[in-house]
Amino acid sequence: MRALLLSFLIGGAVGVVPPATFTGTIIDGECVRGGHAAMRMADTDAECAKACVLSHDSEFLLENATTVYRLSDQKLAERFAAQKVAVVGTLDEKTKTIKVESIAAVK
């Protein structure tokens, strides 16, 4: 019985992915890798990103040097538009979506 319980607990833990920290800049899907100069829907990059999300049915993303990730918490991401951040969460490799636990600005 004890061996069965132990194997169940160990087997159940396999595949559990712990949260990780991802750093990058919160951008919008319309201006991904292109910057805001072409659209310039507002005076600042943050205002432009928010306007693009609202006007173009886009979403906030996390962009780093090599990858763009979708973010599960769009309301929290909006507060950090155009800022360099650290996102703590769990990555779904198939969809490149981070299930956000927290977002904090970094310098």
C-alpha positions as CSV (number, residue, x, y, z in Angstrom):
1,M,0.0,0.0,0.0
2,R,2.8,2.4,1.0
3,A,4.7,1.7,-2.3
4,L,1.5,2.3,-4.3
5,L,0.9,5.6,-2.6
6,L,4.5,6.7,-3.1
7,S,4.5,5.7,-6.8
8,F,1.3,7.7,-7.2
9,L,2.7,10.8,-5.6
10,I,5.9,10.6,-7.6
11,G,4.1,9.8,-10.8
12,G,1.6,12.7,-10.2
13,A,4.5,15.1,-9.8
14,V,6.0,14.2,-13.2
15,G,4.9,16.8,-15.7
16,V,4.3,19.5,-13.2
17,V,6.2,22.6,-14.4
18,P,7.3,25.1,-11.7
19,P,6.8,28.8,-12.4
20,A,9.7,30.5,-14.1
21,T,10.7,34.2,-14.6
22,F,10.7,35.7,-18.1
23,T,12.1,39.1,-18.8
24,G,11.4,41.4,-21.7
25,T,9.2,44.3,-22.7
26,I,5.4,44.4,-22.7
27,I,4.4,45.3,-26.3
28,D,1.2,45.1,-28.3
29,G,0.5,42.6,-31.0
30,E,0.2,45.2,-33.7
31,C,3.6,46.7,-33.2
32,V,5.5,43.5,-32.5
33,R,9.1,43.8,-33.5
34,G,8.4,47.0,-35.4
35,G,8.2,49.6,-32.7
36,H,5.6,52.3,-32.5
37,A,7.1,54.8,-35.0
38,A,5.0,53.5,-38.0
39,M,1.6,53.6,-36.2
40,R,2.2,56.3,-33.6
41,M,-1.3,56.2,-32.3
42,A,-0.4,58.3,-29.2
43,D,2.4,60.4,-27.7
44,T,4.2,57.7,-25.8
45,D,5.0,54.0,-26.5
46,A,2.8,53.0,-23.6
47,E,-0.1,55.0,-24.8
48,C,0.4,53.7,-28.3
49,A,0.4,50.1,-27.1
50,K,-2.8,50.6,-25.2
51,A,-4.4,52.3,-28.1
52,C,-3.4,49.5,-30.5
53,V,-4.8,46.8,-28.2
54,L,-8.1,48.7,-27.9
55,S,-8.4,49.9,-31.5
56,H,-7.1,46.8,-33.3
57,D,-8.4,44.0,-31.1
58,S,-4.8,43.1,-30.3
59,E,-3.3,41.9,-27.1
60,F,-0.3,42.6,-24.9
61,L,2.7,40.4,-25.4
62,L,6.1,39.9,-23.7
63,E,8.9,40.3,-26.1
64,N,12.6,39.5,-25.4
65,A,15.6,39.2,-27.7
66,T,14.5,35.8,-29.1
67,T,10.8,35.1,-28.4
68,V,7.4,36.7,-28.2
69,Y,5.0,35.3,-25.6
70,R,1.3,35.6,-25.1
71,L,0.2,36.6,-21.6
72,S,-2.8,35.2,-19.8
73,D,-3.4,38.3,-17.7
74,Q,-4.1,41.2,-20.1
75,K,-5.3,43.6,-17.4
76,L,-2.1,43.3,-15.4
77,A,0.0,43.5,-18.6
78,E,-1.7,46.7,-19.6
79,R,-0.4,48.4,-16.4
80,F,3.2,47.7,-17.6
81,A,2.7,48.6,-21.3
82,A,6.0,49.5,-23.0
83,Q,8.0,48.7,-19.8
84,K,10.8,46.3,-19.3
85,V,9.4,43.7,-16.8
86,A,9.9,40.3,-15.1
87,V,7.0,38.0,-15.6
88,V,6.6,35.1,-13.2
89,G,4.5,32.3,-14.5
90,T,4.2,28.9,-16.2
91,L,4.9,28.6,-19.9
92,D,2.7,26.5,-22.2
93,E,5.2,25.6,-24.8
94,K,2.6,24.7,-27.5
95,T,0.9,28.1,-27.4
96,K,3.9,30.2,-26.2
97,T,1.5,31.5,-23.5
98,I,2.7,32.4,-20.0
99,K,0.1,31.8,-17.3
100,V,0.9,34.9,-15.4
101,E,1.4,34.9,-11.6
102,S,3.0,38.3,-11.3
103,I,4.5,41.1,-13.3
104,A,7.1,43.6,-11.9
105,A,9.0,46.4,-13.6
106,V,12.8,46.0,-13.8
107,K,15.5,48.5,-14.5
